[in-house]
């Protein structure tokens, strides 16, 4: 019921020779890419900046990786994770006047479809990015709607470190790296045995409580013939109920996961 947390990061790899920054859609840089059909430029801003995640954990083999900026979007930690462990993950949220720095990875269509499937409750949007070398790139990226009961929260130090390492690896803007370095990170709460038991016992009843809202959301999307959208809508509604329970019952007792002030 939560976004999946990535494994603990390995040490940041030493910077390697830059990959080709020519979009694979125009150059067909490798036989593997052309053999698989249409390529995709995927703009990433979160843990997929880090090669230990994108290449290592996900097994992606990008044919190009181009530093760029997406204007009109802001980096936000509004994707619900696991309370008291990995409370929040990154998203790019549309906001006037904002900008989000990241990398446009050239990947195959098969890799893109696998990525979308494994990223869970994100929505796909087409965006125009400005590459650091002056080119305009038409990319696909992933964004996440902000949940009423979740809002935005602080990421864990583990997760923030993945972004910081990835930004340095790809040579992103120094001011952007400084912003990542300045991020507040979540300080985990040490839960006692009783608190852990209460959280575990709450899972079943919470999921049952989410069924009406999740079912209604899924049915509405299914009526349009969008099966994947129905799954996402049901999942998002479930997340919202989960964090509503967290806010109402557990935050006063154990602290507000993802916010360092106990309320």
Secondary structure, 3 states (H helix, E strand, C coil): CCCCCCCCCCCCCCCCCCCCCCCHHHHCCCHHHHHCCCEEEEEECCHHHCHHHHHHHCCCCCCEEEEEEEEEEEEEEEEEEECCCEEEEEEEEEEEEEEEEEEEEEEEHHHHHHHHHHCCCCEEEEEEEEECCCCEEEEEEEECCCCCCCCCCCEEHHHHHHHHHHHHHCCCCHHHHHHHHCCCEECCCCCCHHHHHHHHHHHHHHHHHHHHHHHHHHHHHHCCCCHHHHHHHHHHHHHHHHHHHHHHHHHHHHCCCCCCCCC
